[in-house]
Amino acid sequence: MIFDALPLDPRLVTRLEQRIAQELRDGAHGLGHVHRVTRLALDLAHREGAQEIICGTAALLHDLVYLPKNHPDSARTAELSALEAEAWCLDYPELAPHAAAVADAVATHSFSSGQKARSLEGAVLQDADRLDALGAIGIARVFATGGSMGAQMWEESDPWGLSRDLDDKRFSLDHFERKLLKLAMGMNTTSGQREAGRRHHVMTTFLNELRQELA
């Protein structure tokens, strides 16, 4: 049980594990991702003085609804997850008072939605989710997601998009420029900024090495 060491409601964890076990998710959005984001959210909450019960629960449920990145409604997953997350919280007396706050954090966490967090807990969840898109794990997740959509690693004749429009649905490498290299500058919390800087450096080092090998 990968969540055993985290201070979370075991009933909620079991319910989520059973839900995800019934779904066909890509390798970047399974239980491992949820566990890492939850661990990061709890750590950031502790460092930033946010409410850990809200941050931890919101992180656990932030990807409750899963749609592949090339699904036409993919941009609505945060909105849909927020609706379900609130309903789940209302099923447990100790979480019910926090249901609206959890849902609000989930609703604003997605990068693609372009929304700003409306609470410290929402800011923590945004940072935690985006940290898992950076660094060595972030690199692995890019190519896992691309592979699940049938994308190529890069466009062989123009890997860096110097004379074409970037298309990260077709070429995984394009996702770095389209999104990932922008994440570190948008972190909300001091702790998130610090860790994002370290992970951003890992990514730029990888890209520099790849540039040399493709030259």
LINKA-V638545 format. One record per run of one state. SS is the DSSP state (a for helix, b for strand, c for the rest). FROM is the first residue (numbers start at 1). TO is the last residue. If there is no record, write none. Layout:
BEGIN
SS:FROM:TO
SS:FROM:TO
END
This chain:
BEGIN
c:1:9
a:10:21
c:22:30
a:31:48
c:49:51
a:52:61
c:62:73
a:74:89
c:90:92
a:93:96
c:97:98
a:99:107
c:108:119
a:120:131
c:132:134
a:135:149
c:150:151
b:152:152
c:153:170
b:171:171
c:172:173
a:174:178
c:179:179
a:180:182
c:183:183
a:184:186
c:187:189
a:190:214
c:215:215
END
